[in-house]
């Protein structure tokens, strides 16, 4: 967790890297009640000529929020998050959330983030998302109006 008073425009958001396994994807499907077979059924995706089950794109939003809250602590609240999908990500692949601070105010910051698929050598294989934009309220564990 970082001291909010020391954050400046241009600061890097600490990266979050995660390998997304089929077990993770089944757990996410259960938590979100999204049982579309392309997210967990190898036979279904093989018939569709895909290499493996497809990671649900909303996982990227969850990872970006986790990245920000790991960095800023429990008294931060992601007020806005927007992103677009660029490429499919498959079970067993590793993604990395990256970003930097673009604006800092008294009680909030804005950041540009992205999710990339990481190759075995650690380089970026391809983007999973376009640039994501986040607005984070600082010092407010439960969002606007929290005391």
Sine and cosine of phi, psi and omega as CSV:
sin_phi,cos_phi,sin_psi,cos_psi,sin_omega,cos_omega
0.00,0.00,0.61,-0.79,-0.05,-1.00
-0.95,-0.31,0.38,-0.92,0.09,-1.00
-0.98,0.22,0.89,-0.46,-0.06,-1.00
-0.84,0.54,-0.51,0.86,-0.05,-1.00
-0.93,0.36,-0.32,0.95,-0.06,-1.00
-0.99,-0.12,0.01,1.00,-0.05,-1.00
-0.97,0.24,0.70,-0.71,-0.01,-1.00
-0.71,-0.70,0.39,-0.92,0.09,-1.00
-0.83,0.56,0.71,-0.71,-0.01,-1.00
0.99,-0.11,-0.27,0.96,0.04,-1.00
-0.87,0.49,0.63,-0.78,0.06,-1.00
-0.99,0.15,0.67,-0.74,0.16,-0.99
-0.99,0.17,0.80,-0.61,0.00,-1.00
-0.82,0.58,0.73,-0.68,-0.06,-1.00
-0.92,0.39,0.50,-0.87,0.12,-0.99
-0.85,-0.53,0.83,-0.56,-0.01,-1.00
-0.87,-0.50,0.68,-0.73,-0.07,-1.00
-0.51,-0.86,0.74,-0.67,0.19,-0.98
-1.00,0.02,0.79,-0.61,-0.07,-1.00
-0.98,-0.19,0.94,-0.34,-0.04,-1.00
-1.00,-0.02,0.23,-0.97,0.06,-1.00
-0.88,0.48,-0.60,0.80,0.05,-1.00
-0.87,0.49,-0.70,0.71,0.05,-1.00
-0.84,0.54,-0.68,0.73,-0.07,-1.00
-0.93,0.38,-0.62,0.78,0.05,-1.00
-0.92,0.40,-0.66,0.75,0.04,-1.00
-0.88,0.47,-0.67,0.74,0.02,-1.00
-0.91,0.42,-0.67,0.75,0.04,-1.00
-0.86,0.51,-0.67,0.74,0.02,-1.00
-0.91,0.41,-0.64,0.77,-0.02,-1.00
-0.93,0.36,-0.51,0.86,-0.07,-1.00
-0.96,-0.27,-0.02,1.00,-0.04,-1.00
0.85,0.53,0.55,0.84,0.04,-1.00
-0.96,-0.27,1.00,-0.06,-0.09,-1.00
-0.98,-0.21,0.53,0.85,0.07,-1.00
-0.92,0.39,0.79,-0.61,-0.19,-0.98
-0.87,0.48,-0.39,0.92,-0.01,-1.00
-0.91,0.41,-0.25,0.97,-0.03,-1.00
-1.00,-0.06,-0.12,0.99,-0.06,-1.00
-0.48,-0.87,-0.19,0.98,-0.16,-0.99
-0.96,-0.29,0.98,-0.19,-0.03,-1.00
-0.83,0.55,-0.62,0.79,0.01,-1.00
-0.91,0.41,-0.64,0.77,0.02,-1.00
-0.89,0.45,-0.70,0.71,-0.02,-1.00
-0.96,0.27,-0.50,0.87,0.08,-1.00
-0.90,0.45,-0.67,0.74,0.04,-1.00
-0.89,0.45,-0.47,0.89,0.04,-1.00
-1.00,0.04,0.07,1.00,0.02,-1.00
0.88,0.47,0.62,0.79,0.11,-0.99
-0.97,-0.25,0.47,-0.88,-0.09,-1.00
-0.96,0.30,-0.39,0.92,-0.04,-1.00
-0.16,-0.99,0.19,-0.98,0.08,-1.00
-0.83,0.55,0.53,-0.85,-0.09,-1.00
-1.00,-0.03,0.76,-0.65,0.08,-1.00
-0.91,0.41,0.76,-0.65,0.06,-1.00
-0.88,0.47,0.81,-0.59,-0.07,-1.00
-0.85,0.53,-0.44,0.90,0.01,-1.00
-0.93,0.37,-0.30,0.95,0.09,-1.00
-0.85,0.52,-0.58,0.81,-0.02,-1.00
-0.89,0.45,-0.63,0.77,0.06,-1.00
-0.88,0.47,-0.69,0.73,0.02,-1.00
-0.88,0.47,-0.66,0.75,0.01,-1.00
-0.92,0.39,-0.63,0.77,0.02,-1.00
-0.90,0.44,-0.66,0.75,0.05,-1.00
-0.91,0.42,-0.68,0.73,0.05,-1.00
-0.85,0.52,-0.69,0.72,0.01,-1.00
-0.84,0.54,-0.76,0.65,-0.02,-1.00
-0.91,0.41,-0.70,0.72,-0.04,-1.00
-0.96,0.29,-0.51,0.86,0.12,-0.99
-0.88,0.48,-0.64,0.77,-0.04,-1.00
-0.97,0.25,-0.72,0.70,-0.16,-0.99
-1.00,-0.08,-0.23,0.97,0.08,-1.00
1.00,-0.04,0.10,-0.99,-0.11,-0.99
-0.94,0.35,-0.25,0.97,0.01,-1.00
-0.99,-0.12,0.48,0.87,0.13,-0.99
-0.91,-0.42,0.43,-0.90,-0.05,-1.00
-0.64,-0.77,0.88,-0.47,0.03,-1.00
-0.97,0.23,0.96,-0.28,-0.08,-1.00
-0.99,0.16,-0.64,0.77,-0.01,-1.00
-0.69,-0.73,0.61,-0.80,0.11,-0.99
-0.51,-0.86,0.81,-0.58,0.05,-1.00
-0.69,-0.73,0.60,-0.80,0.05,-1.00
-0.32,-0.95,0.28,-0.96,0.07,-1.00
-0.85,-0.53,0.43,-0.90,0.03,-1.00
-1.00,0.05,0.61,-0.79,0.02,-1.00
-0.90,-0.43,-0.65,0.76,-0.06,-1.00
-0.55,-0.83,0.43,-0.90,0.11,-0.99
-0.94,0.35,0.54,-0.84,0.11,-0.99
-0.83,-0.56,0.65,-0.76,-0.13,-0.99
-0.91,-0.42,0.40,-0.91,0.05,-1.00
-0.77,0.64,0.70,-0.71,0.02,-1.00
1.00,-0.06,-0.19,0.98,0.01,-1.00
-1.00,0.10,0.40,-0.92,0.02,-1.00
-0.96,-0.26,0.71,-0.70,0.07,-1.00
-0.89,-0.46,0.44,-0.90,0.07,-1.00
-0.77,-0.64,0.79,-0.62,0.10,-0.99
-1.00,-0.04,0.78,-0.62,-0.04,-1.00
-0.75,-0.66,0.28,-0.96,0.08,-1.00
0.13,-0.99,0.05,-1.00,0.04,-1.00
-0.51,-0.86,0.39,-0.92,-0.01,-1.00
-0.98,0.22,0.74,-0.67,0.00,-1.00
-0.93,-0.36,-0.40,0.92,0.05,-1.00
-0.51,-0.86,0.56,-0.83,0.05,-1.00
-0.72,-0.69,0.76,-0.65,0.09,-1.00
-0.84,-0.55,-0.11,-0.99,-0.02,-1.00
-0.88,0.48,-0.66,0.75,-0.10,-1.00
-0.77,-0.64,0.29,0.96,0.04,-1.00
-0.40,-0.92,0.28,-0.96,0.14,-0.99
-0.65,-0.76,0.34,-0.94,0.11,-0.99
-0.85,-0.52,0.56,-0.83,-0.01,-1.00
-0.63,-0.77,0.56,-0.83,0.19,-0.98
-0.99,-0.17,0.78,-0.63,-0.08,-1.00
-0.78,-0.63,0.21,-0.98,0.14,-0.99
-0.38,-0.93,0.35,-0.94,0.08,-1.00
-0.88,-0.48,0.78,-0.62,0.03,-1.00
-0.84,-0.54,0.45,-0.89,0.12,-0.99
-1.00,0.03,0.74,-0.67,-0.09,-1.00
-0.98,-0.19,0.76,-0.65,0.07,-1.00
-0.97,0.25,0.21,-0.98,-0.02,-1.00
-0.85,0.52,-0.51,0.86,-0.01,-1.00
-1.00,0.09,0.06,1.00,0.03,-1.00
1.00,-0.04,-0.15,0.99,0.02,-1.00
-0.98,0.20,0.24,-0.97,0.04,-1.00
-0.98,0.20,0.84,-0.54,0.03,-1.00
-0.99,0.13,-0.72,0.69,-0.01,-1.00
-0.20,-0.98,0.38,-0.93,0.07,-1.00
-0.97,0.23,0.64,-0.76,0.14,-0.99
-1.00,-0.02,-0.55,0.83,0.02,-1.00
-0.77,-0.63,0.30,-0.95,0.25,-0.97
-0.98,0.20,-0.16,-0.99,0.03,-1.00
-0.90,0.44,0.78,-0.62,0.07,-1.00
-0.99,-0.15,0.55,-0.84,0.03,-1.00
-0.87,-0.49,0.75,-0.66,0.01,-1.00
-0.79,-0.61,0.64,-0.77,0.17,-0.99
-0.90,-0.43,0.83,-0.56,-0.07,-1.00
-0.85,-0.53,0.81,-0.59,0.11,-0.99
-0.99,0.12,0.71,-0.71,-0.06,-1.00
-0.97,-0.26,0.68,-0.74,0.05,-1.00
0.98,0.22,0.31,0.95,-0.02,-1.00
-0.73,-0.68,1.00,-0.07,-0.10,-0.99
-0.87,0.49,-0.54,0.84,-0.10,-0.99
-0.90,-0.43,0.36,0.93,0.09,-1.00
1.00,0.04,-0.25,-0.97,-0.08,-1.00
-0.82,0.57,0.69,-0.72,0.06,-1.00
0.99,0.10,-0.02,1.00,0.00,-1.00
-0.94,0.35,0.52,-0.85,0.03,-1.00
-0.95,-0.33,0.00,0.00,0.00,0.00
